[in-house]
Amino acid sequence: MALPAASITLAKVIRAVEGPLSTVQDGPPRAALYVGPARGLRDIWVGIQEALERTLEGITLADLVDGSR
């Protein structure tokens, strides 16, 4: 961790330790394939992925240390 805490987001930490933030059907949500009545699920998973990324990219280690988050 050679970077300042203010530039290290939770998303970066999770990706470094765990890999992708989320997977669906063992891949990224955008690659999920559904047929028939379930085909709308892909858009739901993509929306969840985007919200998760926005949240975790907006929180840094400095935020956690100083108690602002």
Secondary structure, DSSP 8 states (H G I E B T S, - for coil): --S-GGG-BHHHHHHHHHSSS--BTTB-GGG----GGGGGHHHHHHHHHHHHHHHHHT-BHHHHHHT--
